[in-house]
């Protein structure tokens, strides 16, 4: 993989109660698919971070922030992050985003020094 190139997987859940978008990041989509059929697979094997993010009504591609306990409670009737993550993973949709490789010179000062 080239420098800076990566793939990001997230599970998106559109909140019907709050008009908010909730996100959970997933490292291993194959383990996530196994978990959907077999809940004995530990969440720690595929969940990137045990935190729920919101987009502040800017869409899935907008800026993300940590979901407050109030936002979780108003949408999911609980503030337990593990339970909320499970609900998002079960009801959400997977989105994959490809991050392109960075290009360009790696150290302009070296090129400048060689030009003299």
C-alpha positions in Angstrom: 0.0 0.0 0.0 1.3 3.4 -0.9 2.1 6.0 1.8 -1.1 7.4 3.4 -3.4 5.0 1.5 -6.0 3.3 3.6 -9.5 2.0 3.7 -12.0 3.2 6.4 -15.1 1.2 7.3 -17.9 2.7 9.4 -21.4 1.6 10.3 -24.0 4.4 9.8 -27.2 4.7 11.7 -29.8 7.4 10.9 -31.7 8.3 14.0 -35.4 8.4 13.5 -36.0 10.1 16.9 -33.4 12.8 16.7 -32.6 13.3 13.0 -29.0 12.7 13.9 -26.4 10.4 12.2 -24.6 8.0 14.5 -21.4 6.2 13.5 -19.3 3.3 14.7 -15.9 2.6 13.1 -15.1 -1.0 12.2 -11.5 -2.3 11.6 -12.4 -5.8 10.2 -15.6 -5.9 8.1 -15.3 -9.7 7.7 -15.4 -10.2 11.5 -18.3 -7.7 11.6 -20.3 -9.9 9.1 -19.5 -13.0 11.2 -20.8 -11.2 14.3 -24.1 -10.4 12.6 -24.8 -14.1 12.3 -22.9 -15.3 15.4 -23.0 -12.9 18.4 -20.4 -14.9 20.2 -17.7 -13.1 18.2 -16.2 -10.5 20.6 -16.8 -6.9 19.6 -13.1 -6.2 20.4 -12.1 -8.2 17.3 -13.6 -5.8 14.8 -14.8 -2.5 16.5 -12.1 0.2 16.1 -12.9 2.2 19.2 -15.7 1.8 21.7 -17.1 5.3 21.1 -20.2 6.4 19.2 -19.8 9.4 16.9 -22.4 11.9 15.6 -22.2 14.1 12.5 -24.1 17.1 14.0 -26.5 16.9 11.0 -23.7 17.5 8.5 -24.1 14.2 6.8 -22.0 11.1 6.9 -19.1 12.8 5.2 -19.1 15.8 7.6 -17.2 16.4 10.8 -17.6 13.8 13.6 -17.9 14.4 17.3 -18.4 12.1 20.3 -22.0 11.5 21.0 -23.2 12.9 24.3 -25.0 10.8 26.9 -28.1 12.9 26.3 -28.0 12.2 22.5 -27.6 8.5 23.2 -30.4 8.4 25.7 -32.9 10.4 23.5 -32.2 8.1 20.5 -31.6 4.6 22.1 -33.2 5.0 25.6 -29.9 4.1 27.2 -26.5 5.7 27.9 -24.7 2.3 27.9 -22.2 2.7 25.0 -21.8 -1.1 24.5 -25.5 -1.5 24.1 -25.7 1.5 21.7 -22.9 0.1 19.6 -24.6 -3.2 19.3 -27.9 -1.5 18.2 -26.0 0.5 15.6 -24.1 -2.5 14.3 -27.4 -4.5 14.0 -29.5 -1.8 12.4 -26.9 0.4 10.6 -25.4 0.2 7.1 -21.8 -0.3 6.3 -19.9 2.4 4.4 -16.4 2.0 3.1 -14.3 5.0 2.1 -11.0 4.7 0.2 -8.3 7.2 1.2 -6.0 7.9 -1.7 -2.3 7.8 -1.4 -0.4 11.0 -0.8 1.7 12.2 -3.6 4.3 14.9 -4.1 7.7 15.6 -2.8 8.6 14.2 0.6 11.0 16.9 1.6 11.2 20.1 -0.3 14.2 21.4 1.6 16.3 18.5 0.3 15.3 19.2 -3.3 16.1 22.9 -2.8 19.5 22.1 -1.4 20.3 19.8 -4.4 19.3 22.5 -6.9 22.2 24.9 -5.9 
